[in-house]
Each structure stands twice: as C-alpha cells, then as structure tokens.
Amino acid sequence: GSAVIEMVAVVLGFAGEGDCSR
C-alpha cells in the first residue's frame, strides 16, 4: 500500500494494506 498509510498503520499498531504487517 501507500507509504503514508503504512507509516500511519505502524503508529496506530495495525497492519496497513498487507504490505507491511506488524
């Protein structure tokens, strides 16, 4: 997904669009 969405996902603590699962 988008880098912005992934960064926000990491901050919130959930998987973004599946690209960066944490």
C-alpha positions in Angstrom: 0.0 0.0 0.0 1.0 3.7 0.2 4.0 4.6 2.4 1.9 7.1 4.3 -0.8 4.5 5.1 1.9 2.1 6.2 3.5 4.6 8.4 0.2 5.5 10.0 -0.6 1.8 10.4 2.7 1.3 12.3 2.0 4.2 14.5 -1.5 3.1 15.3 -0.3 -0.5 15.7 -2.1 -2.4 12.9 -1.4 -3.9 9.5 -1.6 -1.3 6.7 -2.7 -2.8 3.5 -0.9 -6.1 3.9 2.5 -4.8 2.5 3.8 -4.1 6.0 2.3 -6.4 8.5 3.4 -5.8 12.1 
